[in-house]
């Protein structure tokens, strides 16, 4: 997380399943508010993610808004697809076994992605396409390879 702070990256912890947070991670995430998919509906949690991402983007555009000469017409809210492109670090956890891996991924504006998955079984490269559905769901489709073998889901 200190690396994310150094580069000005935002971390939004997500809890997809009920799990125990390990002692070494507890200190790092204790001050962060997490979005808990186990305590609300999927749509509510997704709206919380969109709000968290929007707040950061809107904070950057405050100076542009102040110079806006049309006072009664607020700028339109940014779309989820315009907020997601960039570098992301994802932690993958299983409630039974704990930490399963980490993934560093880059989402490009043209709908492609590439990255590295670091798991106990080794490091693999991932690449493919991403898109946002009409219901604001993020969908990935692509390949994973370790340099010798490529896995493409059906």
Residue, then its C-alpha position, 0 to 999 in steps of 0.5 A: x500500500x505504501x507503493x500505491x501511496x508513492x504513486x498516488x494510486x487509490x486502493x478500494x478494498x472489496x470484500x466479496x466473501x466473508x473472510x478473516x483478515x490476516x494480522x499483517x493485512x489488518x494494520x494496512x486495511x484498518x483505516x480504509x473503508x471497504x466495500x462489502x458485497x456480503x452486507x448489501x446487494x451486488x448493485x448497491x456494492x457496485x454503486x459504492x465502487x462507482x461512487x468511490x471512483x467518481x469522487x477521486x476523478x471529480x476531486x481532480x476536476x474541481x479547478x475546471x468546474x470553478x472556471x466553468x462559466x455556466x453556473x446552473x448546468x453541472x457537468x455530466x457524471x463520468x461513465x464507469x468505462x472512462x474511470x477504469x482505464x489505468x493501472x490496478x493492483x488486485x489481491x485475490x483471497x479465498x475465505x478458506x485458504x486466505x491469500x491466493x495471489x496478487x494481480x497487477x493489471x493495466x486496463x487500456x482505453x481501447x478495451x484491452x488489458x494486460x498484466x501479471x498474476x502472482x500466485x503460489x503456483x508461480x507467475x503468469x501473464x494475462x491479456x484480453x478484452x474488457x467491457x462494461x455491460x449496460x448494467x455497469x458490470x465489468x467483464x473480462x475475457x482473455x488468456x493466461x499463460x506461463x510461457x509454456x502453456x496458454x489457458x483460454x476459458x470457454 
